[in-house]
Each structure stands twice: as structure tokens, then as C-alpha cells.
Amino acid sequence: MKKLLILAALMPFAVLAQPLNTTNNPNQPGYVIPSQQRMQTEMNTQQQQQKGMLNQQLQNQNQVQQQHLQTQMNNNQQRVLNGQPGEQVLPNTSGGMLSGSNSDRTLNSSQQHMLPQTQNGDLLSTPSNPQPLSR
């Protein structure tokens, strides 16, 4: 009688117990290990969060770049309206490297430091009197 009374008292708790998960049976094809499923879910969540952060960074970068370009355009427009050139080209009065007399001296001085000219196949034949490279 006592056993029957105890069994009747515990019966409502048995109803609250979770039923067996018949869809995730290790003997069935497609079985998913619960720990792997949790890890995959966490990785997917982390990946989505990182993707959202990267998209936010990209939007911020684009916005800063747009503002910078807009500022440059405004500055250039203001400079044109005020008649101020952005860069001045200075006249070349000495001729620099393009002048004829100076370029011959530059060419001769630079050729002194250059290696002797070689042609295809020079390395295959041994020279009769090898010359050391001058410094």
C-alpha cells in the first residue's frame, strides 16, 4: 500500500520528464554530435558578428573617404573662385639635365662607373686576359 501511494505521488513528476530524443539517434544516418552542433552554432554566431563589424568598419571608412573628397572638392572650388593656383610651375632657366653641354659631362662621368658592356654568349667563352672590375 505504501509503495502504491509513493508511486502515485511520483507520477506527476514523470510526466514532466523530457522524452527521449528519437530524431538524434547515434545509430541513424545524419546523426549530429551535440557538442559539435553547439560549437558550429557558436562559430556561425561569431562569424555573423565579425561580418557585421567589418561591414560597419567599411561603412565608416567609406563615409570618412567621402567627407575627405568633398572637403578637397570644396577647397579646390574655393581656390578657383578666389583665383589662387594650387601648384605653381617654376620656370627652368638653367636647362638642367636637358641642356646639351652639361649632359655630355654627366654621361661621361656616369659611364666611368658602369660595368663593361656584354653581349649574349659572353659568359660561355672564357676571355684570354680577364680584367678586374675597376671601382
Secondary structure, 3 states (H helix, E strand, C coil): CHHHHHHHHHHHHHHHCCCCCCCCCCCCCCCCCHHHHHHHHHHHHHHHHHHHHHHHHHHHHHHHHHHHHHHHHHHHHHHHHHCCCCCCCCCCCCCHHHCHHHHHHHHHHHHCCCCCCCCCCCCCCCCCCCCCCCC
